[in-house]
Amino acid sequence: MSVSLIRPHIKNLIGKSVGNKYLIIESDDWGSIRMPSLDVCKRLQAAGVNLGKGESERYNRTDTLASAADLEALFGTLTKFKDRRGNHPVITAVSVVANPDFDKIREDRFACYHYESFTDTLRRYRREDALNLWRQGMEEKLFVPEFHAREHLNVPVWMRMLREGDIATRMGFDLGCWGFLVNTPYQISYQASFDLERREDLDTHRETLESGLRLFESIHGYPPSVLVPPNGPFPLELEETSAKMGIKYIGASKIQVEPLGQGKHRKRLHWLGQKNRFQQRYLTRNVFFEPNAPGGDWVRSCLNEIDHAFLWRKPAVISSHRTNYMGSLDEDNRKNCLKKLSELLTAVLKKWPDVEFITSTELGRLLDGDTLGKMRDDKKRN
């Protein structure tokens, strides 16, 4: 039997099993600027800035702050479908709560870092009407934010590169963005919020984590339960910080990179439901639906991965980034990907009429031994 046929079984072998067919859609990057406009994208390309190719290039070509039109289109698609309990598919919106305050950083001549709430970012980009859609999505349980990071940015690495006058980094700064490829020390991505260039950066990462979690609760009115570190790297020391701040579940790759500083890393194996020393559970993804990425028939491949998950009595935890559903930079991107999402959900309900749509937090609580009935009762009391 070929490796391609065995791999879907292997990735579902270990980890906690569940009794029912649960489907979770985790969508990363909500709240981050990424590419401010098509004009900025063209200017960076013209200057020879490396925006990536293939998988990485799609973000700089399509990903930007969600508009009201983006959210209306996404919610309109989700409300067309219901599971056997009458629940619509729900997006667990793995989100950031801040972006750099470029004006204040410039005024300080790059001596200090400053940030602004993503709600202020939306106002600055004249997308404040999207805030009402965030709230509507939360009220209707179509769109439930959880925590990615304070900002989708490695603050200490970015600030050092700015101070050193890196041409591409300074140009991106002047245009209000950073999400492209730059030759940083140890090739740390600016997007990898918690990757570690120097051991002393741990203090900065700890502060961004703590302040980000406080800001999340201030904005959304509840503390997050789930943390999914951007791009994957996450120092072991920050698990303790996140636990003290109330994080119960950590989204992680099955093989996660633990940065040690100075270009050194350690690989750590995770599985669904595994607990760390702070009694936090790891939630691992086993299905991918990225229809604006290279890869062929995403509906068929996603259905195949869901099939394998359910075969091994695992929940289907789908990774589907924000970039797939954005239309401000390319309206066809949103239109085509939502069409694919509709095809996927139609096929899921036809093949598995007993499927149930839940959030990442609900999955974590199920793994803890709670029932959906208890969760609903808790929600009514709150």
C-alpha positions in Angstrom: 0.0 0.0 0.0 1.4 3.4 -0.9 2.3 6.1 1.6 -0.4 8.4 0.3 -3.0 5.8 1.2 -1.6 5.0 4.6 -1.0 8.6 5.8 -4.7 9.6 6.3 -5.0 6.5 8.6 -1.8 7.2 10.5 -2.7 10.8 11.4 -6.0 9.6 13.0 -4.7 6.6 14.8 -3.8 8.2 18.1 -5.7 10.7 20.2 -9.0 10.7 22.0 -12.0 9.3 20.2 -15.5 10.7 20.3 -18.9 9.1 20.0 -20.5 11.3 17.4 -19.5 12.8 14.1 -18.4 16.3 15.0 -17.2 18.8 12.4 -15.2 21.9 13.5 -14.0 24.7 11.1 -11.0 26.6 12.5 -10.2 29.7 10.4 -7.0 31.6 11.3 -5.9 35.3 10.9 -9.0 37.3 11.5 -8.2 40.9 12.6 -4.8 41.1 11.0 -4.1 43.6 8.3 -2.0 41.4 6.0 -2.2 43.2 2.6 -3.8 46.7 3.0 -4.7 47.2 -0.7 -4.1 46.1 -4.3 -2.1 49.3 -4.8 0.3 48.3 -1.9 0.6 44.8 -3.4 1.6 46.2 -6.8 4.1 48.7 -5.3 5.8 45.9 -3.3 5.9 43.7 -6.4 7.3 46.5 -8.5 10.1 47.1 -5.9 11.0 43.4 -6.0 9.9 42.6 -2.5 9.5 38.8 -2.1 5.7 38.1 -1.7 6.3 34.4 -2.0 5.1 31.8 -4.5 2.3 29.2 -4.5 1.0 28.6 -1.0 2.6 31.6 0.6 1.8 34.0 -2.3 -2.0 33.5 -2.0 -2.0 35.4 1.3 -0.4 38.5 -0.1 -2.7 38.3 -3.2 -6.0 37.9 -1.4 -5.8 38.2 2.3 -6.8 41.5 4.0 -9.1 42.9 6.7 -12.5 41.4 6.4 -15.2 43.9 5.2 -18.9 43.8 6.0 -19.4 42.4 2.5 -17.0 39.6 3.2 -18.7 38.6 6.5 -22.3 39.0 5.0 -21.3 36.6 2.2 -19.7 34.1 4.6 -22.7 34.2 7.0 -25.1 33.9 4.1 -23.4 30.7 3.0 -23.3 29.2 6.5 -27.0 29.9 7.2 -28.0 27.8 4.2 -27.1 24.6 6.1 -28.1 23.0 9.4 -27.1 19.8 11.2 -29.6 17.3 12.7 -29.8 19.5 15.8 -30.6 22.6 13.9 -27.2 24.2 14.2 -25.5 26.0 11.4 -21.9 25.4 10.5 -19.8 27.7 12.7 -16.5 29.3 12.1 -14.1 29.3 15.1 -12.4 32.5 14.1 -8.9 32.2 15.4 -8.1 35.9 15.6 -5.6 38.6 16.6 -6.7 41.7 18.6 -4.1 44.3 17.5 -1.9 45.6 14.8 1.1 47.8 14.8 0.5 51.6 15.3 2.7 52.7 12.5 2.4 56.4 13.2 3.5 56.1 16.8 6.3 53.8 16.0 7.5 56.3 13.3 7.2 59.2 15.8 9.4 57.3 18.2 11.9 56.7 15.4 11.6 52.9 15.9 12.8 53.2 19.5 9.7 51.6 20.9 6.9 49.4 19.6 3.3 50.6 19.8 0.1 48.8 18.8 -3.6 49.6 18.3 -6.7 47.5 18.9 -7.9 45.8 15.7 -11.2 47.6 16.2 -9.2 50.9 15.8 -7.5 49.4 12.7 -11.0 48.7 11.2 -12.0 52.3 11.9 -8.7 53.6 10.3 -9.4 51.6 7.2 -13.0 52.7 7.2 -14.4 49.2 7.8 -16.0 49.9 11.1 -19.3 48.5 9.7 -17.6 45.1 9.9 -17.7 45.3 13.7 -21.4 44.9 13.7 -21.1 41.8 11.6 -18.6 40.3 14.1 -21.1 40.8 16.8 -24.0 39.5 14.7 -22.0 36.4 13.8 -21.2 35.8 17.5 -24.9 36.2 18.5 -26.1 33.8 15.8 -23.3 31.3 16.6 -21.9 31.5 13.1 -18.6 33.2 14.0 -17.0 32.6 17.4 -13.6 34.3 18.0 -10.8 32.5 19.8 -7.2 33.6 20.3 -4.3 33.6 17.8 -2.0 36.2 19.2 -2.0 39.9 20.1 -0.8 40.6 16.6 0.2 38.3 13.7 3.7 39.7 14.0 7.0 38.7 15.7 7.5 42.1 17.4 11.2 41.9 18.5 12.5 40.5 15.2 10.5 43.1 13.2 11.6 46.0 15.3 15.3 45.0 15.1 15.0 44.8 11.3 13.4 48.2 11.2 16.1 49.7 13.4 18.8 48.2 11.2 17.2 49.8 8.1 16.3 46.7 6.1 15.1 48.0 2.8 12.1 45.7 2.3 11.0 45.9 5.9 11.1 49.7 5.9 9.2 49.8 2.6 6.5 47.5 4.0 6.4 49.6 7.1 5.8 52.8 5.1 3.0 51.0 3.2 1.4 49.6 6.4 2.3 45.9 6.2 4.9 43.2 7.0 3.6 39.8 5.8 6.2 39.1 3.1 9.5 37.1 3.0 12.6 38.8 4.4 16.1 37.5 5.2 15.8 37.7 8.9 18.2 36.0 11.4 17.6 32.3 11.4 14.9 32.9 8.7 12.3 33.7 11.3 9.0 34.7 9.6 7.5 38.0 10.7 4.2 36.2 10.8 5.4 33.7 13.4 4.4 35.7 16.5 6.1 33.5 19.1 9.2 32.2 17.3 12.4 32.9 19.2 15.4 34.6 17.8 17.0 35.4 21.2 16.3 33.9 24.6 15.7 37.4 26.1 12.8 37.8 23.6 10.8 35.5 25.9 9.9 38.4 28.1 8.5 40.4 25.2 6.5 37.4 23.9 5.2 36.8 27.4 4.0 40.4 27.6 2.4 40.3 24.2 0.6 37.1 25.2 -0.7 38.5 28.5 -1.8 41.9 27.1 -3.3 40.2 24.0 -5.5 37.9 26.1 -6.6 40.9 28.3 -7.5 42.9 25.2 -9.4 40.0 23.7 -11.7 39.9 26.7 -12.1 43.6 26.6 -13.2 43.6 23.0 -15.3 40.4 22.9 -16.7 40.4 26.4 -15.4 36.9 27.3 -12.0 35.3 27.9 -10.7 33.0 25.2 -10.4 29.3 25.9 -8.4 28.3 22.8 -4.9 29.5 21.7 -3.6 28.7 18.3 0.0 30.1 17.9 0.5 31.8 14.5 2.6 29.7 12.1 3.1 27.0 14.8 6.3 27.8 16.8 5.6 28.3 20.5 8.1 28.3 23.4 7.3 25.8 26.1 7.6 28.5 28.8 4.6 30.3 27.3 2.3 27.4 28.0 2.5 28.2 31.7 1.7 31.9 31.0 -1.3 31.0 28.8 -2.6 28.5 31.5 -2.4 31.2 34.2 -4.4 33.5 31.9 -7.2 31.0 31.4 -6.3 29.2 28.2 -7.6 25.6 28.4 -6.9 24.3 24.9 -3.9 24.8 22.6 -4.2 24.3 18.9 -1.0 22.6 17.7 0.4 20.6 14.8 0.9 16.9 15.4 4.6 17.7 15.2 5.1 21.1 16.7 8.2 23.2 16.6 9.4 24.5 20.0 11.8 27.4 19.4 14.8 27.5 21.8 16.5 30.6 20.4 19.6 31.2 18.3 18.2 29.1 15.5 17.7 26.0 17.6 14.4 24.1 17.7 13.0 21.0 19.3 10.1 18.9 17.8 7.3 17.9 20.0 4.7 15.2 19.2 1.0 16.0 20.0 -2.3 14.2 19.6 -5.9 15.2 20.0 -6.8 15.5 23.7 -3.3 15.1 25.0 -2.6 17.1 28.2 0.4 19.1 29.2 1.7 19.7 32.7 -0.7 22.5 33.2 -3.7 20.3 32.3 -4.3 22.1 29.0 -5.4 19.9 26.2 -4.0 20.0 22.7 -6.4 20.2 19.8 -4.9 19.0 16.5 -6.3 19.5 13.0 -6.7 16.6 10.7 -8.6 18.1 7.7 -7.7 20.9 5.3 -9.9 23.0 3.2 -7.9 25.8 1.5 -9.7 26.3 -1.8 -7.7 29.3 -3.0 -4.4 27.4 -2.5 -2.7 25.1 -5.1 -3.8 21.5 -4.6 -6.4 20.4 -7.0 -9.9 19.4 -6.0 -10.2 20.7 -2.4 -13.8 19.5 -2.0 -12.9 15.9 -2.8 -9.7 15.9 -0.8 -11.5 17.5 2.2 -14.3 14.9 2.1 -11.7 12.1 2.0 -10.0 13.5 5.1 -13.3 13.8 6.9 -14.1 10.2 5.9 -10.9 9.0 7.5 -11.5 11.1 10.7 -15.0 9.6 11.2 -13.7 6.1 10.3 -11.4 6.3 13.3 -14.0 8.0 15.5 -12.2 11.3 15.5 -13.8 14.7 15.1 -13.1 16.4 11.8 -11.1 19.5 12.7 -10.8 21.6 9.5 -8.2 24.2 8.8 -9.6 26.9 6.5 -7.8 30.3 6.6 -9.4 33.7 6.3 -7.8 34.3 3.0 -10.2 31.9 1.3 -13.2 34.2 2.1 -11.8 37.6 1.4 -13.1 39.6 -1.6 -11.8 43.1 -1.2 -8.6 42.5 -3.2 -10.1 39.9 -5.5 -13.9 39.5 -5.5 -13.7 36.3 -7.5 -11.6 34.8 -4.7 -14.5 35.1 -2.2 -17.1 34.1 -4.7 -15.3 30.9 -5.9 -14.2 29.8 -2.4 -17.7 30.2 -1.0 -19.1 28.2 -3.9 -16.6 25.4 -2.9 -17.6 25.7 0.7 -21.3 25.3 -0.2 -20.4 22.2 -2.3 -18.4 20.8 0.7 -21.2 21.4 3.2 -23.8 20.0 0.8 -21.8 16.8 0.4 -21.1 16.5 4.1 -24.7 16.6 5.1 -25.7 14.2 2.3 -23.0 11.6 3.2 -23.2 12.1 7.0 -26.7 13.3 7.9 -25.9 12.7 11.6 -22.9 15.2 11.6 -22.9 17.9 14.2 -21.4 21.4 13.8 -19.5 22.6 16.9 -16.8 25.1 17.9 -13.2 24.4 19.0 -14.1 25.2 22.6 -17.1 22.8 22.5 -14.7 20.1 21.2 -12.3 20.8 24.1 -15.1 20.5 26.6 -16.3 17.3 25.1 -12.8 15.9 25.5 -12.9 17.0 29.1 -16.1 15.0 29.6 -18.8 17.6 29.3 -21.9 17.1 27.2 -23.4 19.4 24.6 -26.5 19.6 26.8 -24.4 20.8 29.8 -22.7 23.4 27.6 -26.1 24.8 26.5 -27.3 24.9 30.1 -24.1 26.8 31.0 -24.7 29.3 28.2 -28.3 29.9 29.3 -27.2 30.6 32.9 -24.5 33.0 31.7 
